[in-house]
Structures are given as structure tokens and as C-alpha cells.
Amino acid sequence: MFEFIIWGGAAVSLAGLAGLVWCILRVMKARKAGLSDDELREAVQSVLPWNLASLFLSVIGLMMVILGISLG
């Protein structure tokens, strides 16, 4: 029964990881574009909420996996 929590948590964690990879690629693209310091700072600041949300999603997914293992 708790396998659903484990697999659901793994899926949520992978979604968060995909979001983190997207954030990294977006900042790398902005760095390679040769933007000025202010433009680069603006690009990084626009990615920051997505980065934190992805990190939170990964943590919640890992918590679900640990909870499923502990209860199962």
C-alpha cells in the first residue's frame, strides 16, 4: 500500500530535479549570451524563484520516499 507513496515521492523528486536542471541551463545560456552585469543579475533573479521551488519539490519528494519506506 505504501508503494504508492514511495513511487509518487520518486516522481515528485525527479520533477524537482528536472526543474533544477532547467534553472542551471537557463543561467548558463544567459552567461554565454554575453550580457552586462545588470542584465545577468536580472536573469539570475528571474530564475531564483523557480530554483527554490524546484529544490522544495525535490525535498518534498524525498520526504515522501522516506515516509513510505518507514511506514512500509
PyMOL Python script that loads the backbone (N, CA, C, O; Angstrom):
from pymol import cmd

cmd.read_pdbstr("""\
ATOM      1  N   MET A   1       0.821  -1.193   0.000  1.00  0.00           N
ATOM      2  CA  MET A   1       0.000   0.000   0.000  1.00  0.00           C
ATOM      3  C   MET A   1       0.870   1.264   0.000  1.00  0.00           C
ATOM      4  O   MET A   1       0.530   2.253  -0.649  1.00  0.00           O
ATOM      5  N   PHE A   2       1.980   1.227   0.721  1.00  0.00           N
ATOM      6  CA  PHE A   2       2.817   2.416   0.814  1.00  0.00           C
ATOM      7  C   PHE A   2       3.750   2.567  -0.379  1.00  0.00           C
ATOM      8  O   PHE A   2       4.511   3.531  -0.463  1.00  0.00           O
ATOM      9  N   GLU A   3       3.688   1.611  -1.300  1.00  0.00           N
ATOM     10  CA  GLU A   3       4.500   1.738  -2.511  1.00  0.00           C
ATOM     11  C   GLU A   3       4.071   2.944  -3.337  1.00  0.00           C
ATOM     12  O   GLU A   3       4.886   3.544  -4.038  1.00  0.00           O
ATOM     13  N   PHE A   4       2.785   3.299  -3.252  1.00  0.00           N
ATOM     14  CA  PHE A   4       2.314   4.476  -3.980  1.00  0.00           C
ATOM     15  C   PHE A   4       2.992   5.740  -3.464  1.00  0.00           C
ATOM     16  O   PHE A   4       3.328   6.634  -4.241  1.00  0.00           O
ATOM     17  N   ILE A   5       3.189   5.809  -2.157  1.00  0.00           N
ATOM     18  CA  ILE A   5       3.868   6.974  -1.588  1.00  0.00           C
ATOM     19  C   ILE A   5       5.327   7.002  -2.045  1.00  0.00           C
ATOM     20  O   ILE A   5       5.866   8.063  -2.363  1.00  0.00           O
ATOM     21  N   ILE A   6       5.954   5.839  -2.075  1.00  0.00           N
ATOM     22  CA  ILE A   6       7.366   5.771  -2.486  1.00  0.00           C
ATOM     23  C   ILE A   6       7.517   6.183  -3.947  1.00  0.00           C
ATOM     24  O   ILE A   6       8.348   7.030  -4.272  1.00  0.00           O
ATOM     25  N   TRP A   7       6.716   5.585  -4.826  1.00  0.00           N
ATOM     26  CA  TRP A   7       6.836   5.902  -6.251  1.00  0.00           C
ATOM     27  C   TRP A   7       6.356   7.317  -6.558  1.00  0.00           C
ATOM     28  O   TRP A   7       6.915   7.989  -7.425  1.00  0.00           O
ATOM     29  N   GLY A   8       5.335   7.765  -5.857  1.00  0.00           N
ATOM     30  CA  GLY A   8       4.887   9.147  -6.033  1.00  0.00           C
ATOM     31  C   GLY A   8       5.953  10.135  -5.594  1.00  0.00           C
ATOM     32  O   GLY A   8       6.191  11.146  -6.256  1.00  0.00           O
ATOM     33  N   GLY A   9       6.596   9.833  -4.465  1.00  0.00           N
ATOM     34  CA  GLY A   9       7.680  10.689  -3.995  1.00  0.00           C
ATOM     35  C   GLY A   9       8.856  10.701  -4.947  1.00  0.00           C
ATOM     36  O   GLY A   9       9.487  11.738  -5.153  1.00  0.00           O
ATOM     37  N   ALA A  10       9.152   9.544  -5.530  1.00  0.00           N
ATOM     38  CA  ALA A  10      10.241   9.485  -6.509  1.00  0.00           C
ATOM     39  C   ALA A  10       9.908  10.335  -7.733  1.00  0.00           C
ATOM     40  O   ALA A  10      10.777  11.021  -8.272  1.00  0.00           O
ATOM     41  N   ALA A  11       8.660  10.290  -8.166  1.00  0.00           N
ATOM     42  CA  ALA A  11       8.247  11.095  -9.320  1.00  0.00           C
ATOM     43  C   ALA A  11       8.316  12.588  -8.998  1.00  0.00           C
ATOM     44  O   ALA A  11       8.772  13.384  -9.818  1.00  0.00           O
ATOM     45  N   VAL A  12       7.863  12.959  -7.808  1.00  0.00           N
ATOM     46  CA  VAL A  12       7.916  14.366  -7.398  1.00  0.00           C
ATOM     47  C   VAL A  12       9.370  14.833  -7.298  1.00  0.00           C
ATOM     48  O   VAL A  12       9.704  15.942  -7.714  1.00  0.00           O
ATOM     49  N   SER A  13      10.214  13.989  -6.751  1.00  0.00           N
ATOM     50  CA  SER A  13      11.628  14.329  -6.620  1.00  0.00           C
ATOM     51  C   SER A  13      12.294  14.477  -7.992  1.00  0.00           C
ATOM     52  O   SER A  13      13.110  15.377  -8.189  1.00  0.00           O
ATOM     53  N   LEU A  14      11.953  13.612  -8.926  1.00  0.00           N
ATOM     54  CA  LEU A  14      12.509  13.726 -10.282  1.00  0.00           C
ATOM     55  C   LEU A  14      12.007  14.981 -10.987  1.00  0.00           C
ATOM     56  O   LEU A  14      12.744  15.596 -11.758  1.00  0.00           O
ATOM     57  N   ALA A  15      10.758  15.364 -10.728  1.00  0.00           N
ATOM     58  CA  ALA A  15      10.243  16.605 -11.304  1.00  0.00           C
ATOM     59  C   ALA A  15      11.021  17.802 -10.758  1.00  0.00           C
ATOM     60  O   ALA A  15      11.339  18.732 -11.499  1.00  0.00           O
ATOM     61  N   GLY A  16      11.321  17.775  -9.474  1.00  0.00           N
ATOM     62  CA  GLY A  16      12.133  18.836  -8.889  1.00  0.00           C
ATOM     63  C   GLY A  16      13.534  18.865  -9.462  1.00  0.00           C
ATOM     64  O   GLY A  16      14.087  19.936  -9.713  1.00  0.00           O
ATOM     65  N   LEU A  17      14.109  17.694  -9.669  1.00  0.00           N
ATOM     66  CA  LEU A  17      15.443  17.612 -10.265  1.00  0.00           C
ATOM     67  C   LEU A  17      15.437  18.163 -11.689  1.00  0.00           C
ATOM     68  O   LEU A  17      16.370  18.856 -12.096  1.00  0.00           O
ATOM     69  N   ALA A  18      14.392  17.858 -12.438  1.00  0.00           N
ATOM     70  CA  ALA A  18      14.279  18.400 -13.795  1.00  0.00           C
ATOM     71  C   ALA A  18      14.187  19.925 -13.760  1.00  0.00           C
ATOM     72  O   ALA A  18      14.762  20.603 -14.611  1.00  0.00           O
ATOM     73  N   GLY A  19      13.471  20.455 -12.787  1.00  0.00           N
ATOM     74  CA  GLY A  19      13.392  21.904 -12.632  1.00  0.00           C
ATOM     75  C   GLY A  19      14.739  22.520 -12.303  1.00  0.00           C
ATOM     76  O   GLY A  19      15.073  23.592 -12.809  1.00  0.00           O
ATOM     77  N   LEU A  20      15.514  21.853 -11.462  1.00  0.00           N
ATOM     78  CA  LEU A  20      16.852  22.351 -11.130  1.00  0.00           C
ATOM     79  C   LEU A  20      17.764  22.350 -12.354  1.00  0.00           C
ATOM     80  O   LEU A  20      18.529  23.291 -12.563  1.00  0.00           O
ATOM     81  N   VAL A  21      17.684  21.301 -13.156  1.00  0.00           N
ATOM     82  CA  VAL A  21      18.489  21.236 -14.381  1.00  0.00           C
ATOM     83  C   VAL A  21      18.076  22.352 -15.338  1.00  0.00           C
ATOM     84  O   VAL A  21      18.926  22.971 -15.978  1.00  0.00           O
ATOM     85  N   TRP A  22      16.776  22.607 -15.437  1.00  0.00           N
ATOM     86  CA  TRP A  22      16.282  23.684 -16.296  1.00  0.00           C
ATOM     87  C   TRP A  22      16.839  25.032 -15.834  1.00  0.00           C
ATOM     88  O   TRP A  22      17.256  25.850 -16.654  1.00  0.00           O
ATOM     89  N   CYS A  23      16.843  25.258 -14.521  1.00  0.00           N
ATOM     90  CA  CYS A  23      17.386  26.510 -13.980  1.00  0.00           C
ATOM     91  C   CYS A  23      18.869  26.659 -14.314  1.00  0.00           C
ATOM     92  O   CYS A  23      19.320  27.736 -14.704  1.00  0.00           O
ATOM     93  N   ILE A  24      19.610  25.586 -14.159  1.00  0.00           N
ATOM     94  CA  ILE A  24      21.045  25.627 -14.459  1.00  0.00           C
ATOM     95  C   ILE A  24      21.270  25.949 -15.928  1.00  0.00           C
ATOM     96  O   ILE A  24      22.108  26.788 -16.261  1.00  0.00           O
ATOM     97  N   LEU A  25      20.526  25.287 -16.806  1.00  0.00           N
ATOM     98  CA  LEU A  25      20.696  25.530 -18.240  1.00  0.00           C
ATOM     99  C   LEU A  25      20.310  26.950 -18.621  1.00  0.00           C
ATOM    100  O   LEU A  25      20.941  27.559 -19.485  1.00  0.00           O
ATOM    101  N   ARG A  26      19.278  27.475 -17.982  1.00  0.00           N
ATOM    102  CA  ARG A  26      18.843  28.835 -18.303  1.00  0.00           C
ATOM    103  C   ARG A  26      19.896  29.866 -17.881  1.00  0.00           C
ATOM    104  O   ARG A  26      20.155  30.818 -18.617  1.00  0.00           O
ATOM    105  N   VAL A  27      20.497  29.687 -16.717  1.00  0.00           N
ATOM    106  CA  VAL A  27      21.531  30.617 -16.266  1.00  0.00           C
ATOM    107  C   VAL A  27      22.788  30.468 -17.124  1.00  0.00           C
ATOM    108  O   VAL A  27      23.439  31.464 -17.438  1.00  0.00           O
ATOM    109  N   MET A  28      23.137  29.234 -17.507  1.00  0.00           N
ATOM    110  CA  MET A  28      24.294  29.041 -18.385  1.00  0.00           C
ATOM    111  C   MET A  28      24.082  29.731 -19.726  1.00  0.00           C
ATOM    112  O   MET A  28      25.009  30.319 -20.285  1.00  0.00           O
ATOM    113  N   LYS A  29      22.865  29.656 -20.235  1.00  0.00           N
ATOM    114  CA  LYS A  29      22.552  30.318 -21.503  1.00  0.00           C
ATOM    115  C   LYS A  29      22.685  31.836 -21.363  1.00  0.00           C
ATOM    116  O   LYS A  29      23.191  32.506 -22.263  1.00  0.00           O
ATOM    117  N   ALA A  30      22.232  32.366 -20.238  1.00  0.00           N
ATOM    118  CA  ALA A  30      22.339  33.809 -20.013  1.00  0.00           C
ATOM    119  C   ALA A  30      23.803  34.225 -19.870  1.00  0.00           C
ATOM    120  O   ALA A  30      24.186  35.297 -20.338  1.00  0.00           O
ATOM    121  N   ARG A  31      24.621  33.394 -19.232  1.00  0.00           N
ATOM    122  CA  ARG A  31      26.047  33.724 -19.078  1.00  0.00           C
ATOM    123  C   ARG A  31      26.763  33.706 -20.418  1.00  0.00           C
ATOM    124  O   ARG A  31      27.628  34.544 -20.675  1.00  0.00           O
ATOM    125  N   LYS A  32      26.407  32.753 -21.274  1.00  0.00           N
ATOM    126  CA  LYS A  32      27.068  32.649 -22.579  1.00  0.00           C
ATOM    127  C   LYS A  32      26.600  33.725 -23.551  1.00  0.00           C
ATOM    128  O   LYS A  32      27.246  33.957 -24.573  1.00  0.00           O
ATOM    129  N   ALA A  33      25.480  34.387 -23.242  1.00  0.00           N
ATOM    130  CA  ALA A  33      24.954  35.413 -24.138  1.00  0.00           C
ATOM    131  C   ALA A  33      25.757  36.705 -24.062  1.00  0.00           C
ATOM    132  O   ALA A  33      25.557  37.608 -24.874  1.00  0.00           O
ATOM    133  N   GLY A  34      26.655  36.800 -23.101  1.00  0.00           N
ATOM    134  CA  GLY A  34      27.487  37.997 -23.001  1.00  0.00           C
ATOM    135  C   GLY A  34      26.720  39.216 -22.521  1.00  0.00           C
ATOM    136  O   GLY A  34      26.949  40.324 -23.006  1.00  0.00           O
ATOM    137  N   LEU A  35      25.827  39.026 -21.588  1.00  0.00           N
ATOM    138  CA  LEU A  35      25.028  40.133 -21.070  1.00  0.00           C
ATOM    139  C   LEU A  35      25.862  40.997 -20.129  1.00  0.00           C
ATOM    140  O   LEU A  35      26.891  40.569 -19.608  1.00  0.00           O
ATOM    141  N   SER A  36      25.392  42.213 -19.928  1.00  0.00           N
ATOM    142  CA  SER A  36      26.052  43.080 -18.949  1.00  0.00           C
ATOM    143  C   SER A  36      25.744  42.564 -17.541  1.00  0.00           C
ATOM    144  O   SER A  36      24.915  41.673 -17.360  1.00  0.00           O
ATOM    145  N   ASP A  37      26.422  43.135 -16.562  1.00  0.00           N
ATOM    146  CA  ASP A  37      26.237  42.675 -15.183  1.00  0.00           C
ATOM    147  C   ASP A  37      24.793  42.844 -14.715  1.00  0.00           C
ATOM    148  O   ASP A  37      24.237  41.956 -14.068  1.00  0.00           O
ATOM    149  N   ASP A  38      24.196  43.973 -15.042  1.00  0.00           N
ATOM    150  CA  ASP A  38      22.814  44.215 -14.614  1.00  0.00           C
ATOM    151  C   ASP A  38      21.840  43.259 -15.293  1.00  0.00           C
ATOM    152  O   ASP A  38      20.916  42.749 -14.659  1.00  0.00           O
ATOM    153  N   GLU A  39      22.051  43.020 -16.583  1.00  0.00           N
ATOM    154  CA  GLU A  39      21.168  42.096 -17.303  1.00  0.00           C
ATOM    155  C   GLU A  39      21.341  40.665 -16.804  1.00  0.00           C
ATOM    156  O   GLU A  39      20.366  39.922 -16.685  1.00  0.00           O
ATOM    157  N   LEU A  40      22.572  40.284 -16.515  1.00  0.00           N
ATOM    158  CA  LEU A  40      22.822  38.944 -15.983  1.00  0.00           C
ATOM    159  C   LEU A  40      22.208  38.797 -14.595  1.00  0.00           C
ATOM    160  O   LEU A  40      21.633  37.756 -14.277  1.00  0.00           O
ATOM    161  N   ARG A  41      22.326  39.819 -13.779  1.00  0.00           N
ATOM    162  CA  ARG A  41      21.726  39.790 -12.445  1.00  0.00           C
ATOM    163  C   ARG A  41      20.205  39.659 -12.548  1.00  0.00           C
ATOM    164  O   ARG A  41      19.589  38.925 -11.775  1.00  0.00           O
ATOM    165  N   GLU A  42      19.609  40.361 -13.493  1.00  0.00           N
ATOM    166  CA  GLU A  42      18.162  40.274 -13.692  1.00  0.00           C
ATOM    167  C   GLU A  42      17.754  38.872 -14.153  1.00  0.00           C
ATOM    168  O   GLU A  42      16.728  38.347 -13.720  1.00  0.00           O
ATOM    169  N   ALA A  43      18.553  38.275 -15.024  1.00  0.00           N
ATOM    170  CA  ALA A  43      18.254  36.920 -15.496  1.00  0.00           C
ATOM    171  C   ALA A  43      18.340  35.914 -14.357  1.00  0.00           C
ATOM    172  O   ALA A  43      17.497  35.024 -14.238  1.00  0.00           O
ATOM    173  N   VAL A  44      19.362  36.059 -13.521  1.00  0.00           N
ATOM    174  CA  VAL A  44      19.516  35.139 -12.388  1.00  0.00           C
ATOM    175  C   VAL A  44      18.387  35.348 -11.382  1.00  0.00           C
ATOM    176  O   VAL A  44      17.864  34.379 -10.831  1.00  0.00           O
ATOM    177  N   GLN A  45      18.011  36.588 -11.139  1.00  0.00           N
ATOM    178  CA  GLN A  45      16.920  36.859 -10.205  1.00  0.00           C
ATOM    179  C   GLN A  45      15.588  36.338 -10.719  1.00  0.00           C
ATOM    180  O   GLN A  45      14.722  35.972  -9.924  1.00  0.00           O
ATOM    181  N   SER A  46      15.408  36.298 -12.033  1.00  0.00           N
ATOM    182  CA  SER A  46      14.154  35.764 -12.569  1.00  0.00           C
ATOM    183  C   SER A  46      14.090  34.247 -12.445  1.00  0.00           C
ATOM    184  O   SER A  46      13.000  33.676 -12.413  1.00  0.00           O
ATOM    185  N   VAL A  47      15.246  33.588 -12.376  1.00  0.00           N
ATOM    186  CA  VAL A  47      15.295  32.129 -12.251  1.00  0.00           C
ATOM    187  C   VAL A  47      15.229  31.692 -10.787  1.00  0.00           C
ATOM    188  O   VAL A  47      14.837  30.562 -10.498  1.00  0.00           O
ATOM    189  N   LEU A  48      15.605  32.568  -9.872  1.00  0.00           N
ATOM    190  CA  LEU A  48      15.701  32.208  -8.460  1.00  0.00           C
ATOM    191  C   LEU A  48      14.413  31.623  -7.875  1.00  0.00           C
ATOM    192  O   LEU A  48      14.500  30.610  -7.181  1.00  0.00           O
ATOM    193  N   PRO A  49      13.223  32.191  -8.109  1.00  0.00           N
ATOM    194  CA  PRO A  49      12.012  31.564  -7.550  1.00  0.00           C
ATOM    195  C   PRO A  49      11.773  30.154  -8.086  1.00  0.00           C
ATOM    196  O   PRO A  49      11.331  29.274  -7.347  1.00  0.00           O
ATOM    197  N   TRP A  50      12.060  29.940  -9.359  1.00  0.00           N
ATOM    198  CA  TRP A  50      11.913  28.604  -9.939  1.00  0.00           C
ATOM    199  C   TRP A  50      12.911  27.632  -9.319  1.00  0.00           C
ATOM    200  O   TRP A  50      12.599  26.465  -9.084  1.00  0.00           O
ATOM    201  N   ASN A  51      14.112  28.131  -9.059  1.00  0.00           N
ATOM    202  CA  ASN A  51      15.145  27.306  -8.454  1.00  0.00           C
ATOM    203  C   ASN A  51      14.723  26.870  -7.047  1.00  0.00           C
ATOM    204  O   ASN A  51      14.842  25.696  -6.697  1.00  0.00           O
ATOM    205  N   LEU A  52      14.240  27.803  -6.259  1.00  0.00           N
ATOM    206  CA  LEU A  52      13.805  27.473  -4.901  1.00  0.00           C
ATOM    207  C   LEU A  52      12.598  26.541  -4.909  1.00  0.00           C
ATOM    208  O   LEU A  52      12.511  25.629  -4.087  1.00  0.00           O
ATOM    209  N   ALA A  53      11.667  26.766  -5.833  1.00  0.00           N
ATOM    210  CA  ALA A  53      10.501  25.887  -5.927  1.00  0.00           C
ATOM    211  C   ALA A  53      10.909  24.474  -6.333  1.00  0.00           C
ATOM    212  O   ALA A  53      10.363  23.499  -5.817  1.00  0.00           O
ATOM    213  N   SER A  54      11.848  24.358  -7.238  1.00  0.00           N
ATOM    214  CA  SER A  54      12.329  23.039  -7.658  1.00  0.00           C
ATOM    215  C   SER A  54      13.043  22.328  -6.521  1.00  0.00           C
ATOM    216  O   SER A  54      12.876  21.123  -6.332  1.00  0.00           O
ATOM    217  N   LEU A  55      13.826  23.062  -5.775  1.00  0.00           N
ATOM    218  CA  LEU A  55      14.513  22.484  -4.618  1.00  0.00           C
ATOM    219  C   LEU A  55      13.503  22.011  -3.575  1.00  0.00           C
ATOM    220  O   LEU A  55      13.651  20.927  -3.010  1.00  0.00           O
ATOM    221  N   PHE A  56      12.482  22.818  -3.322  1.00  0.00           N
ATOM    222  CA  PHE A  56      11.427  22.446  -2.380  1.00  0.00           C
ATOM    223  C   PHE A  56      10.702  21.193  -2.855  1.00  0.00           C
ATOM    224  O   PHE A  56      10.402  20.306  -2.055  1.00  0.00           O
ATOM    225  N   LEU A  57      10.421  21.118  -4.142  1.00  0.00           N
ATOM    226  CA  LEU A  57       9.737  19.950  -4.697  1.00  0.00           C
ATOM    227  C   LEU A  57      10.590  18.695  -4.537  1.00  0.00           C
ATOM    228  O   LEU A  57      10.070  17.629  -4.208  1.00  0.00           O
ATOM    229  N   SER A  58      11.873  18.815  -4.764  1.00  0.00           N
ATOM    230  CA  SER A  58      12.769  17.668  -4.575  1.00  0.00           C
ATOM    231  C   SER A  58      12.791  17.211  -3.122  1.00  0.00           C
ATOM    232  O   SER A  58      12.772  16.013  -2.844  1.00  0.00           O
ATOM    233  N   VAL A  59      12.831  18.155  -2.209  1.00  0.00           N
ATOM    234  CA  VAL A  59      12.855  17.811  -0.782  1.00  0.00           C
ATOM    235  C   VAL A  59      11.555  17.135  -0.373  1.00  0.00           C
ATOM    236  O   VAL A  59      11.578  16.142   0.354  1.00  0.00           O
ATOM    237  N   ILE A  60      10.427  17.658  -0.830  1.00  0.00           N
ATOM    238  CA  ILE A  60       9.136  17.045  -0.502  1.00  0.00           C
ATOM    239  C   ILE A  60       9.072  15.629  -1.066  1.00  0.00           C
ATOM    240  O   ILE A  60       8.584  14.719  -0.395  1.00  0.00           O
ATOM    241  N   GLY A  61       9.555  15.435  -2.280  1.00  0.00           N
ATOM    242  CA  GLY A  61       9.571  14.097  -2.873  1.00  0.00           C
ATOM    243  C   GLY A  61      10.420  13.128  -2.077  1.00  0.00           C
ATOM    244  O   GLY A  61      10.022  11.984  -1.857  1.00  0.00           O
ATOM    245  N   LEU A  62      11.585  13.578  -1.644  1.00  0.00           N
ATOM    246  CA  LEU A  62      12.443  12.706  -0.841  1.00  0.00           C
ATOM    247  C   LEU A  62      11.811  12.403   0.514  1.00  0.00           C
ATOM    248  O   LEU A  62      11.963  11.298   1.035  1.00  0.00           O
ATOM    249  N   MET A  63      11.106  13.373   1.086  1.00  0.00           N
ATOM    250  CA  MET A  63      10.390  13.118   2.339  1.00  0.00           C
ATOM    251  C   MET A  63       9.304  12.067   2.149  1.00  0.00           C
ATOM    252  O   MET A  63       9.090  11.215   3.011  1.00  0.00           O
ATOM    253  N   MET A  64       8.623  12.138   1.014  1.00  0.00           N
ATOM    254  CA  MET A  64       7.592  11.141   0.730  1.00  0.00           C
ATOM    255  C   MET A  64       8.200   9.749   0.608  1.00  0.00           C
ATOM    256  O   MET A  64       7.630   8.776   1.101  1.00  0.00           O
ATOM    257  N   VAL A  65       9.347   9.650  -0.041  1.00  0.00           N
ATOM    258  CA  VAL A  65      10.018   8.355  -0.179  1.00  0.00           C
ATOM    259  C   VAL A  65      10.409   7.813   1.192  1.00  0.00           C
ATOM    260  O   VAL A  65      10.177   6.641   1.486  1.00  0.00           O
ATOM    261  N   ILE A  66      10.996   8.655   2.023  1.00  0.00           N
ATOM    262  CA  ILE A  66      11.401   8.215   3.361  1.00  0.00           C
ATOM    263  C   ILE A  66      10.184   7.817   4.189  1.00  0.00           C
ATOM    264  O   ILE A  66      10.226   6.826   4.917  1.00  0.00           O
ATOM    265  N   LEU A  67       9.108   8.581   4.081  1.00  0.00           N
ATOM    266  CA  LEU A  67       7.881   8.249   4.810  1.00  0.00           C
ATOM    267  C   LEU A  67       7.314   6.916   4.344  1.00  0.00           C
ATOM    268  O   LEU A  67       6.903   6.094   5.163  1.00  0.00           O
ATOM    269  N   GLY A  68       7.289   6.698   3.044  1.00  0.00           N
ATOM    270  CA  GLY A  68       6.786   5.432   2.512  1.00  0.00           C
ATOM    271  C   GLY A  68       7.622   4.245   2.950  1.00  0.00           C
ATOM    272  O   GLY A  68       7.085   3.181   3.259  1.00  0.00           O
ATOM    273  N   ILE A  69       8.939   4.426   2.977  1.00  0.00           N
ATOM    274  CA  ILE A  69       9.819   3.339   3.424  1.00  0.00           C
ATOM    275  C   ILE A  69       9.616   3.080   4.915  1.00  0.00           C
ATOM    276  O   ILE A  69       9.576   1.929   5.350  1.00  0.00           O
ATOM    277  N   SER A  70       9.489   4.148   5.694  1.00  0.00           N
ATOM    278  CA  SER A  70       9.324   3.995   7.142  1.00  0.00           C
ATOM    279  C   SER A  70       7.998   3.327   7.497  1.00  0.00           C
ATOM    280  O   SER A  70       7.943   2.495   8.403  1.00  0.00           O
ATOM    281  N   LEU A  71       6.946   3.684   6.797  1.00  0.00           N
ATOM    282  CA  LEU A  71       5.630   3.119   7.101  1.00  0.00           C
ATOM    283  C   LEU A  71       5.447   1.729   6.513  1.00  0.00           C
ATOM    284  O   LEU A  71       4.660   0.930   7.022  1.00  0.00           O
ATOM    285  N   GLY A  72       6.176   1.444   5.442  1.00  0.00           N
ATOM    286  CA  GLY A  72       6.021   0.152   4.767  1.00  0.00           C
ATOM    287  C   GLY A  72       6.897  -0.836   5.366  1.00  0.00           C
ATOM    288  O   GLY A  72       6.912  -1.989   4.936  1.00  0.00           O
TER     289      GLY A  72
END
""", "prot")
cmd.dss("prot")
cmd.show_as("cartoon", "prot")
cmd.util.cbc("prot")
cmd.orient("prot")
